[in-house]
């Protein structure tokens, strides 16, 4: 055995020690699916053992996928708007993109209330914009819109709105 192989084995041994201490279980070799020190299984016993381990892995993957699906489903809510419905429009904080620019920390995150003209595709809506911000494309993704709950005290001064690039 050359010095490089000895050093590699020594490094692996040093890595296995913390693994066993941290996870409180023995290190299993990636080369075989058997416990170190166990006699090798031959023939049908080996196949049966491998199939059992594959089924266990598949079951754990299904459990993990289910857990992730439940997490995502809690976060997702389907939103649909009808024509003539009123919505707020989110102000874009991105620089260098033609859109309504958000300046300052305390400026509103949403502006408007705008009328939805029509649904364009699965997740986009065309919105009627006032002439002062007519330079912005009127089709927005559903994530950029928020439903407006009617309130006569909501008055927005569009003179404060600035368009990027103009």
C-alpha positions as CSV (number, residue, x, y, z in Angstrom):
1,X,0.0,0.0,0.0
2,X,1.4,3.4,-1.0
3,X,1.4,6.5,1.2
4,X,-1.5,8.2,-0.7
5,X,-3.8,5.2,-0.1
6,X,-2.9,5.1,3.5
7,X,-3.6,8.9,3.9
8,X,-7.0,8.5,2.1
9,X,-8.0,5.7,4.4
10,X,-6.9,7.7,7.4
11,X,-9.0,10.7,6.2
12,X,-12.0,8.5,5.6
13,X,-11.6,7.0,9.1
14,X,-11.4,10.5,10.6
15,X,-14.7,11.5,8.8
16,X,-16.6,8.3,9.8
17,X,-15.9,9.0,13.6
18,X,-17.8,12.3,13.7
19,X,-20.6,10.9,11.5
20,X,-21.2,8.1,13.9
21,X,-21.0,10.5,16.9
22,X,-23.4,13.0,15.3
23,X,-26.0,10.6,13.9
24,X,-25.6,8.1,16.7
25,X,-25.5,5.1,14.3
26,X,-22.9,3.1,12.5
27,X,-21.4,4.1,9.2
28,X,-22.7,1.9,6.3
29,X,-20.5,1.3,3.3
30,X,-21.8,2.7,0.0
31,X,-20.1,-0.2,-1.8
32,X,-22.4,-2.9,-0.4
33,X,-25.9,-3.0,1.2
34,X,-24.8,-5.2,4.1
35,X,-23.6,-4.5,7.6
36,X,-19.8,-4.5,8.0
37,X,-18.8,-7.9,9.4
38,X,-21.9,-9.7,8.2
39,X,-21.5,-12.6,5.8
40,X,-22.3,-11.8,2.2
41,X,-25.7,-12.9,1.2
42,X,-25.8,-15.0,-1.9
43,X,-28.4,-15.5,-4.6
44,X,-32.1,-15.0,-3.7
45,X,-31.3,-13.7,-0.2
46,X,-29.3,-10.8,-1.7
47,X,-32.1,-10.0,-4.2
48,X,-34.8,-10.1,-1.5
49,X,-32.7,-7.9,0.9
50,X,-32.2,-5.4,-1.9
51,X,-35.9,-5.4,-2.8
52,X,-36.9,-4.8,0.8
53,X,-34.5,-1.8,1.0
54,X,-35.8,-0.4,-2.3
55,X,-39.4,-0.6,-1.0
56,X,-38.3,1.1,2.2
57,X,-36.6,3.9,0.2
58,X,-39.7,4.3,-2.0
59,X,-42.0,4.5,1.1
60,X,-39.8,7.2,2.7
61,X,-39.7,9.2,-0.6
62,X,-43.5,9.1,-0.8
63,X,-43.7,10.3,2.8
64,X,-41.3,13.1,2.1
65,X,-43.1,14.1,-1.1
66,X,-46.4,14.1,0.8
67,X,-44.9,16.4,3.5
68,X,-43.6,18.8,0.9
69,X,-47.0,18.8,-1.0
70,X,-48.9,19.6,2.2
71,X,-46.4,22.5,2.9
72,X,-46.9,23.9,-0.5
73,X,-50.7,23.5,-0.5
74,X,-50.9,25.5,2.6
75,X,-49.1,28.4,0.9
76,X,-51.0,28.3,-2.4
77,X,-54.4,29.9,-2.8
78,X,-56.1,30.1,-6.2
79,X,-57.2,33.7,-7.0
80,X,-59.4,34.6,-9.9
81,X,-60.8,38.0,-10.8
82,X,-63.9,38.8,-12.9
83,X,-64.2,41.6,-15.4
84,X,-65.3,44.9,-13.9
85,X,-63.8,43.8,-10.5
86,X,-61.5,46.3,-8.7
87,X,-57.9,45.4,-7.8
88,X,-54.8,47.0,-6.3
89,X,-51.6,46.9,-8.3
90,X,-48.3,46.0,-6.6
91,X,-45.6,48.6,-7.1
92,X,-42.5,46.9,-8.5
93,X,-39.3,47.4,-6.4
94,X,-37.1,46.2,-9.2
95,X,-34.6,48.7,-10.8
96,X,-34.1,48.8,-14.5
97,X,-37.4,47.3,-15.4
98,X,-40.0,49.5,-17.2
99,X,-42.8,49.7,-14.7
100,X,-44.1,51.7,-11.7
101,X,-41.1,52.5,-9.6
102,X,-41.2,52.3,-5.8
103,X,-39.1,55.0,-4.1
104,X,-38.6,55.2,-0.4
105,X,-39.2,53.0,2.5
106,X,-42.6,54.2,3.5
107,X,-44.3,54.5,0.1
108,X,-47.3,52.3,-0.6
109,X,-46.7,48.7,-1.8
110,X,-50.0,48.7,-3.7
111,X,-51.6,51.5,-5.7
112,X,-54.9,51.9,-7.2
113,X,-57.9,50.6,-7.4
114,X,-58.1,49.6,-11.0
115,X,-60.7,47.9,-13.0
116,X,-60.0,44.4,-14.4
117,X,-60.9,44.4,-18.1
118,X,-60.4,40.8,-19.0
119,X,-58.5,37.6,-18.2
120,X,-55.5,37.0,-20.5
121,X,-54.4,33.3,-20.3
122,X,-54.4,31.3,-17.1
123,X,-52.7,33.7,-14.6
124,X,-52.7,37.1,-16.3
125,X,-55.2,40.0,-16.3
126,X,-55.6,43.1,-18.3
127,X,-56.2,46.2,-16.1
128,X,-57.5,49.6,-17.1
129,X,-54.8,52.1,-16.1
130,X,-55.2,55.9,-15.8
131,X,-53.6,58.1,-18.5
132,X,-50.8,59.2,-16.2
133,X,-49.4,55.7,-16.0
134,X,-50.4,54.6,-19.5
135,X,-46.8,53.9,-20.4
136,X,-46.9,50.7,-18.4
137,X,-48.1,47.5,-20.1
138,X,-51.6,46.9,-18.9
139,X,-51.3,43.0,-18.5
140,X,-50.2,41.8,-15.1
141,X,-49.6,38.4,-13.4
142,X,-52.1,37.5,-10.8
143,X,-49.4,37.8,-8.1
144,X,-49.1,41.5,-8.9
145,X,-52.8,42.1,-8.1
146,X,-54.7,42.2,-4.8
147,X,-58.4,42.3,-4.4
148,X,-59.9,45.7,-3.6
149,X,-62.5,45.8,-0.8
150,X,-64.7,48.8,-1.5
151,X,-64.1,51.8,0.8
152,X,-64.9,55.4,-0.1
153,X,-62.0,56.7,2.1
154,X,-59.4,55.1,-0.4
155,X,-58.2,58.0,-2.5
156,X,-54.9,57.7,-4.3
157,X,-53.0,60.7,-5.8
158,X,-51.4,59.5,-9.0
159,X,-49.2,62.5,-9.2
160,X,-46.9,60.8,-6.7
161,X,-46.4,57.8,-9.1
162,X,-43.3,57.9,-11.2
163,X,-42.5,55.7,-14.2
164,X,-39.1,54.3,-14.6
165,X,-37.3,55.2,-17.8
166,X,-39.5,58.2,-18.6
